[in-house]
Amino acid sequence: MTETPFWGPDFEQLAQEDPEISGILLSELDRLRDGLQLIASENFTSPAVLAALGSTLSNKYAEGYPGKRYYGGCVEVDKAEVIGIERAKALFGAEHANLQPHSGASANIAAYGAFVKPGETVLAMSLPHGGHLTHGSRVNFSGKWFNVVSYGVREDTELIDYDEVRQLALEHKPRMIICGATAYPRLIDFAAFRAIADEVGAILMVDAAHFIGLVAGKAIPSPVPFADVVTFTTHKVLRGPRGGMILCREEHAKAIDKAVFPMMQGGPLMHGVAAKAVALKEAASASYQEYARTVIANAQELCAGLAAEGMRPVSGGTDTHLGLIDLQELGVTGTQAEERCDRVGITLNKNAIPFDPQPPMVASGIRVGTPSVTTQGMAPGDMKAIASLIGRALKDESGTEADEIRTEVTELVTRFPAYPR
Ligand SMILES: *Cc1c(COP(=O)(O)O)cnc(C)c1O
């Protein structure tokens, strides 16, 4: 057997040198394998992505951009970043790409930094209706440094109220309008947002963190033709390493690059940049497109299954990878649901629903997503079983059925191993 001349992750050495941490790594792998992972913002990265992440590229200082670095020795990392940029531009049909943001929140700080000055007005989706922390929360930089005005969903349809968006835009004349959310199950009308942004002369930023993987897989429409700037995470449906990315029009390329470095970050994580390049190549494949379509079909079946168990999908269902589920008719809060699922090995999160009567730490709903179970190989026909397990766990107030449900969860996931042994 020829040996790969690669110096990379050596688990044996870690186990010898640091049994405490190596033990945690193994237990976490067991947790992933033995439970059902329904967190809408998580996924299982491929071994190839993990190999790039565990490489010596982590050692390299590469402040700057390919060909214009502040450090020597960047010849190899330059190649990785150029390949990643070209793959991102090709996959999304974008004029410019920046792969350096350390996370989705960092990508958003850069977009604000490129287009808005402190104190100026930004129009974004309200958090209780599905927006993200970085869309104006008072405890976040966005709410502290900018004047953020919020739009929400209509109470009757639970869909974005585009009339309200337009009215607020005309009234407040924002410098920038943000669309994209963290708990909105439906497609967003990017053309409508573009028209409103044009009417008031605002920059249109699409925060595609959650759904960019579905765009990459050509399963839903792309925001790229409509937006000035598109920010996103690389670790959600897209299934890459934990990190952020920005796409923009050529006219904004300089402003975005300067906002990422040196305004907001120092040295980029070049192992992460290389891993993003690997993930982009995977996402350009026909099998990934099939994956993206199945993620949506699974989410739709899961919503239907949960509805049959007496839970109400907000807005009536989903067009994407996630369902937002109102539990009020079951008389169970989001917190209780999270705990009851947790004790049977089903991982999901409590979530506020629009016009939620409960405080956010209690919440009336849960958010469920299908990126991980679809990576495991589950199909729409398997979603009914998941819905039934969730339904039984939620109705089992005393926990007497917990052991039995947990056994069934284990049986189900054993048929679809994440990271097969
Ligand atoms: C997840 C998410 C982010 C933040 O990503 P992090 O990598 O956690 O910083 C930003 N915006 C939206 C809409 C998200 O869903």
PDBQT file of the ligand as one rigid body, heavy atoms in Angstrom, charges set to zero:
ROOT
HETATM    1  C1  LIG A 501     -26.964  31.507  10.619  1.00  0.00    +0.000 C 
HETATM    2  C2  LIG A 501     -27.260  32.892  10.155  1.00  0.00    +0.000 A 
HETATM    3  C3  LIG A 501     -26.311  33.920  10.258  1.00  0.00    +0.000 A 
HETATM    4  C4  LIG A 501     -25.053  33.817  11.082  1.00  0.00    +0.000 C 
HETATM    5  O1  LIG A 501     -24.153  32.876  10.836  1.00  0.00    +0.000 OA
HETATM    6  P1  LIG A 501     -23.022  32.534  11.919  1.00  0.00    +0.000 P 
HETATM    7  O2  LIG A 501     -22.068  31.733  11.129  1.00  0.00    +0.000 OA
HETATM    8  O3  LIG A 501     -23.691  31.831  13.036  1.00  0.00    +0.000 OA
HETATM    9  O4  LIG A 501     -22.416  33.822  12.378  1.00  0.00    +0.000 OA
HETATM   10  C5  LIG A 501     -26.609  35.148   9.681  1.00  0.00    +0.000 A 
HETATM   11  N1  LIG A 501     -27.781  35.368   9.082  1.00  0.00    +0.000 NA
HETATM   12  C6  LIG A 501     -28.734  34.419   9.008  1.00  0.00    +0.000 A 
HETATM   13  C7  LIG A 501     -30.017  34.741   8.325  1.00  0.00    +0.000 C 
HETATM   14  C8  LIG A 501     -28.514  33.169   9.548  1.00  0.00    +0.000 A 
HETATM   15  O5  LIG A 501     -29.479  32.252   9.493  1.00  0.00    +0.000 OA
ENDROOT
TORSDOF 0
